[in-house]
Amino acid sequence: MGPASLILLIFAGVAFAGGGLLASRLLATSTRNSQKGQTYECGVPTQGTTWNQMNVGYYLFALLFLVFDVELVFLYPWAVVAKKTGLLALVEIVIFLFILFLGFLYAHRKGALKWM
């Protein structure tokens, strides 16, 4: 276990991804025609313009969901070892949750949590 294994792992990852792309390029048949280039959604022919602008609020809401979802990923390992590490772990998680709560308050004041 050292730098050589990390280099080998990176090389293996690049070779695996590149090999898959190369195999797809070589083995897949590819034909291009106008029908393949058309916009397709659920079998219904498109009418009018296909350009739809989305409200940025949906994006902000999704990012906030990811932040609080990842928070749970950090809380689970802490809960497993909290009894062993004692008071220090409790202080650290309280600081972590306080910073997260400040982010929640900031998002709430900016109106990011208001659904359209």
Backbone as numpy.savetxt, mean C-alpha at the origin, in Angstrom:
# Nx Ny Nz CAx CAy CAz Cx Cy Cz
25.67 -15.71 7.00 24.83 -14.53 7.00 25.72 -13.29 7.00
25.68 -12.59 5.95 26.47 -11.38 5.85 26.10 -10.65 4.59
26.99 -9.79 4.14 26.69 -9.02 2.93 26.55 -9.90 1.69
27.24 -11.04 1.66 27.16 -11.91 0.50 25.75 -12.49 0.35
25.11 -12.85 1.46 23.75 -13.39 1.37 22.76 -12.33 0.94
22.96 -11.08 1.36 22.08 -9.99 0.93 22.23 -9.74 -0.57
23.45 -9.75 -1.06 23.69 -9.57 -2.49 23.08 -10.71 -3.28
23.23 -11.93 -2.77 22.63 -13.09 -3.43 21.11 -12.98 -3.46
20.50 -12.52 -2.37 19.06 -12.36 -2.30 18.57 -11.29 -3.29
19.27 -10.19 -3.37 18.90 -9.13 -4.33 19.03 -9.65 -5.75
20.12 -10.35 -6.03 20.32 -10.91 -7.36 19.22 -11.91 -7.71
18.86 -12.77 -6.76 17.81 -13.76 -7.00 16.47 -13.08 -7.25
16.17 -12.02 -6.51 14.92 -11.29 -6.72 14.85 -10.65 -8.09
15.94 -10.00 -8.50 15.98 -9.37 -9.83 15.91 -10.42 -10.92
16.61 -11.54 -10.74 16.58 -12.61 -11.75 15.19 -13.23 -11.84
14.53 -13.42 -10.72 13.19 -14.00 -10.73 12.20 -13.08 -11.44
12.24 -11.79 -11.11 11.32 -10.83 -11.75 11.65 -10.68 -13.23
12.92 -10.53 -13.54 13.32 -10.38 -14.94 13.05 -11.63 -15.75
13.26 -12.80 -15.14 12.98 -14.06 -15.83 11.50 -14.21 -16.16
10.64 -13.80 -15.24 9.20 -13.85 -15.50 8.79 -12.93 -16.63
9.34 -11.72 -16.63 9.03 -10.77 -17.71 9.57 -11.27 -19.05
10.78 -11.82 -19.05 11.37 -12.33 -20.28 10.59 -13.53 -20.81
10.19 -14.43 -19.93 9.40 -15.59 -20.35 8.05 -15.16 -20.92
7.45 -14.17 -20.31 6.17 -13.66 -20.82 6.34 -13.05 -22.20
7.42 -12.32 -22.39 7.68 -11.68 -23.69 7.93 -12.72 -24.78
8.65 -13.78 -24.43 9.01 -14.78 -25.43 7.89 -15.78 -25.73
7.13 -16.17 -24.70 6.17 -17.24 -24.88 4.75 -16.77 -25.21
4.38 -15.58 -24.83 3.01 -15.12 -25.06 2.84 -14.63 -26.49
1.70 -14.98 -27.07 1.41 -14.45 -28.40 0.80 -13.06 -28.25
1.20 -12.18 -29.11 0.75 -10.81 -29.00 0.25 -10.32 -30.35
-1.01 -9.97 -30.40 -1.56 -9.35 -31.61 -2.15 -8.01 -31.21
-1.95 -7.04 -32.06 -2.48 -5.71 -31.79 -3.54 -5.38 -32.84
-4.69 -4.91 -32.34 -5.72 -4.43 -33.25 -6.50 -3.32 -32.56
-7.38 -2.68 -33.29 -8.09 -1.53 -32.74 -9.05 -1.93 -31.62
-9.60 -3.13 -31.68 -10.54 -3.55 -30.66 -9.85 -3.75 -29.31
-8.61 -4.23 -29.31 -7.88 -4.40 -28.06 -7.50 -3.06 -27.44
-7.39 -2.03 -28.23 -7.00 -0.73 -27.71 -8.15 0.07 -27.14
-9.39 -0.41 -27.28 -10.53 0.33 -26.78 -10.68 0.16 -25.26
-11.31 1.15 -24.65 -11.57 1.09 -23.23 -12.68 0.07 -22.98
-12.50 -0.76 -21.96 -13.45 -1.83 -21.67 -13.73 -1.84 -20.17
-15.01 -1.87 -19.84 -15.35 -1.97 -18.43 -16.62 -2.79 -18.28
-16.50 -3.93 -17.69 -17.63 -4.80 -17.35 -18.47 -5.20 -18.55
-17.93 -5.25 -19.72 -18.68 -5.68 -20.89 -19.61 -4.64 -21.46
-19.65 -3.46 -20.88 -20.54 -2.40 -21.35 -19.74 -1.45 -22.22
-20.17 -1.19 -23.45 -19.45 -0.23 -24.29 -19.47 1.16 -23.65
-18.37 1.86 -23.75 -18.30 3.19 -23.14 -19.08 4.19 -23.97
-19.63 5.16 -23.27 -20.35 6.24 -23.93 -19.75 7.55 -23.45
-19.49 8.42 -24.36 -18.92 9.71 -23.99 -17.45 9.60 -23.66
-16.98 10.54 -22.89 -15.57 10.56 -22.53 -15.28 9.54 -21.43
-14.11 8.97 -21.45 -13.73 7.99 -20.43 -12.91 8.63 -19.32
-12.69 9.92 -19.39 -11.90 10.62 -18.38 -12.82 11.08 -17.26
-12.66 10.49 -16.08 -13.44 10.87 -14.92 -12.50 11.34 -13.83
-12.74 12.53 -13.32 -11.91 13.02 -12.23 -12.49 12.55 -10.90
-11.62 12.09 -10.03 -12.03 11.63 -8.71 -11.76 12.73 -7.70
-12.58 12.78 -6.69 -12.39 13.74 -5.62 -11.17 13.32 -4.79
-10.33 14.27 -4.43 -9.11 13.97 -3.69 -9.44 13.48 -2.27
-10.64 13.74 -1.80 -11.04 13.28 -0.47 -11.00 11.77 -0.34
-11.34 11.05 -1.40 -11.27 9.60 -1.36 -9.83 9.12 -1.16
-8.91 9.80 -1.81 -7.50 9.46 -1.69 -7.01 9.70 -0.26
-7.37 10.84 0.30 -6.96 11.15 1.67 -7.56 10.16 2.67
-8.81 9.80 2.44 -9.46 8.84 3.32 -8.75 7.49 3.26
-8.35 7.07 2.07 -7.64 5.80 1.91 -6.27 5.85 2.58
-5.57 6.96 2.47 -4.27 7.09 3.12 -4.40 7.04 4.64
-5.42 7.69 5.16 -5.62 7.64 6.61 -5.96 6.23 7.08
-6.75 5.53 6.28 -7.05 4.14 6.63 -5.77 3.32 6.68
-4.88 3.52 5.71 -3.63 2.76 5.70 -2.77 3.10 6.91
-2.72 4.37 7.30 -1.92 4.76 8.46 -2.42 4.05 9.71
-3.72 4.07 9.93 -4.26 3.45 11.14 -4.24 1.92 11.04
-4.27 1.40 9.85 -4.16 -0.04 9.68 -2.74 -0.52 9.98
-1.76 0.22 9.53 -0.36 -0.13 9.80 -0.06 0.03 11.29
-0.76 0.93 11.94 -0.58 1.09 13.39 -0.90 -0.22 14.11
-1.91 -0.92 13.66 -2.25 -2.20 14.28 -1.16 -3.24 14.06
-0.47 -3.15 12.94 0.65 -4.06 12.68 1.76 -3.84 13.71
1.94 -2.59 14.14 2.95 -2.31 15.16 2.46 -2.64 16.56
1.16 -2.57 16.79 0.64 -2.85 18.12 0.67 -4.33 18.47
0.49 -5.20 17.51 0.44 -6.63 17.80 1.76 -7.16 18.38
2.91 -6.91 17.73 4.16 -7.40 18.34 4.43 -6.77 19.70
4.03 -5.52 19.86 4.22 -4.89 21.17 3.41 -5.61 22.23
2.18 -5.98 21.90 1.33 -6.66 22.87 1.89 -8.03 23.24
2.59 -8.66 22.31 3.16 -9.98 22.60 4.30 -9.89 23.61
5.14 -8.85 23.51 6.32 -8.75 24.38 6.17 -7.70 25.48
5.01 -7.10 25.62 4.84 -6.01 26.58 5.10 -6.47 28.01
4.67 -7.67 28.36 4.85 -8.15 29.74 6.33 -8.37 30.07
7.11 -8.81 29.08 8.53 -9.08 29.30 9.34 -7.80 29.45
9.01 -6.76 28.64 9.83 -5.55 28.64 9.43 -4.57 29.72
8.23 -4.67 30.25 7.85 -3.87 31.41 7.43 -2.45 31.10
7.82 -1.55 32.00 7.36 -0.16 31.95 7.89 0.59 30.74
9.08 0.26 30.29 9.65 0.95 29.13 8.78 0.75 27.89
8.29 -0.46 27.69 7.42 -0.73 26.54 6.12 0.06 26.65
5.60 0.19 27.85 4.37 0.94 28.04 4.57 2.42 27.71
5.68 2.98 28.17 5.97 4.39 27.89 6.15 4.60 26.39
6.86 3.71 25.73 7.08 3.85 24.29 5.78 3.76 23.51
4.87 2.85 23.87 3.63 2.72 23.12 2.71 3.89 23.41
2.76 4.44 24.61 1.95 5.63 24.90 2.44 6.81 24.05
3.73 6.96 23.90 4.28 8.02 23.04 3.87 7.79 21.59
3.95 6.55 21.14 3.56 6.21 19.77 2.09 6.52 19.53
1.23 6.11 20.45 -0.20 6.37 20.29 -0.52 7.86 20.40
0.22 8.60 21.22 0.01 10.04 21.32 0.35 10.74 20.01
1.46 10.36 19.39 1.82 10.95 18.09 0.78 10.58 17.05
0.30 9.35 17.07 -0.75 8.92 16.15 -2.04 9.70 16.39
-2.37 9.93 17.64 -3.57 10.70 17.97 -3.44 12.15 17.50
-2.25 12.72 17.60 -2.05 14.08 17.07 -2.28 14.12 15.57
-1.83 13.09 14.86 -2.09 13.01 13.43 -3.57 12.88 13.12
-4.28 12.11 13.95 -5.73 11.97 13.80 -6.42 13.31 14.01
-6.02 14.05 15.05 -6.63 15.37 15.29 -6.35 16.33 14.14
-5.14 16.29 13.62 -4.79 17.15 12.49 -5.66 16.83 11.27
-5.83 15.55 10.98 -6.66 15.14 9.84 -8.12 15.53 10.08
-8.58 15.42 11.30 -9.97 15.78 11.61 -10.18 17.28 11.45
-9.24 18.08 11.89 -9.37 19.55 11.78 -9.29 20.00 10.32
-8.52 19.29 9.51 -8.40 19.64 8.09 -9.61 19.16 7.30
-10.45 18.34 7.91 -11.65 17.85 7.22 -11.42 16.63 6.35
-10.33 15.92 6.57 -10.03 14.76 5.75 -10.93 13.58 6.08
-11.57 13.60 7.23 -12.42 12.47 7.63 -13.89 12.69 7.30
-14.22 13.83 6.72 -15.60 14.08 6.34 -15.87 13.37 5.00
-16.86 12.50 5.03 -17.22 11.79 3.81 -18.07 12.72 2.97
-17.91 12.64 1.65 -18.55 13.58 0.75 -19.99 13.58 1.01
